[in-house]
Amino acid sequence: MNRNKLIMLLGLAGFIVMADNWVISPILPAISQNLNIDIARAGLLITAYMIPFGIFQIIFGPLADRYGKKQVIAFSIIMFTIATGLCALGSNLTNLSIFRALTGIFAASVMPISLALIGDVFPIKERQGAIGTFMGISFLGQGLSMAIGGTIAFFLNWRGVFGAYAVFSLIPVLLLVRNYKVLPSEKHPDSKILAPYGKLLGTSKSLFTYILVLLEGIFIVGSFSYAGAYISKTYGFNYFYIGLIMTAFGIMTVIGGRVSGKVAAKIGARNILSLGLISAALADIIIYLYGNILGLLIIALVITLLLSFIMIRDHVNFITKPPFLKYFYNEQDH
């Protein structure tokens, strides 16, 4: 298969999955109102997605190594499409949470396996460029997620958001099926799945890093997830405007991703991690004290809360490299 076509195929899958990743936040008020539950209970939908998404990120790499990358990613994308479509049919918090959990499980496969496939196909000199293109396309989906979700919810409803994502997901599914035979695939039946992680967590250096990741989830992802509900309650904006305001996340994804590496080179990875967490705490304080002032709310979202997310996400691997990174590259390249 042509390498450029492979990047576009994987990038498209990444675009849709990452767009779905944050879609709940701007439409959370709509779900809450439609299901007649309060925002706090509706927020369980975020947890139902994010926990499986985080756990299976580190599981799918070893699974793909054992059972074949193209086999696992093709199955996962198909199941992701089905699970996303089921979300449109959710009738209560329980079954909708189950459907979101299934979506999170299979969405988690795209990043690690796509990076592994890129590592198989591209020589080391071309690999960073290919990864950059793939990540750029994927995180563009994350950036536009808020605008897409808010716009569809405004003109249709929150069920239409998941229905549209399921239809969009059919595109990479069809492309994967069409090119399935020519995709590279190697299997290593004897590879271990959980043992490397036990060894990793046994070192204080690695444990410290994962504590930072946990804090990131609590203070940054948690705060941002409720931003849509906060804007709706405080300002009474419709879902279209909520989506546009939260699209600032996409802007900072691009800007933060480009500048964080340069900043880390100057002040050090550990310092940028600390700076990111401090910025997140500052953002929460600004929102708590002055969130009723729209300008300050946007500043908190754009400059501190969202930029800190990019800084921490992009530089956790400077402190320690988790074992699934070996699936991103061929061992002989190191």
Secondary structure, 3 states (H helix, E strand, C coil): CCHHHHHHHHHHHHHHHHHHHCCHHHHHHHHHHHCCCCHHHHCHHHHHHHHHHHHHHHHHHHHHHHHCHHHHHHHHHHHHHHHHHHHCCCCCHHHHHHHHHHHHHHHCCHHHHHHHHHHHHCCHHHHHHHHHHHHHHHHHHHHHHHHHHHHHHHHCCHHHHHHHHHHHHHHHHHHHHHCHHHCCCCCCCCCCCCHHHHHHHCCHHHHHHHHHHHHHHHHHHHHHHCHHHHHHHHHCCCHHHHHHHHCHHHHHHHHHHHHHHHHHHHHCHHHHHHHHHHHHHHHHHHHHHHCCCHHHHHHHHHHHHHHHHHHHHHHHHHCCCCHHHHHCCCHHHC
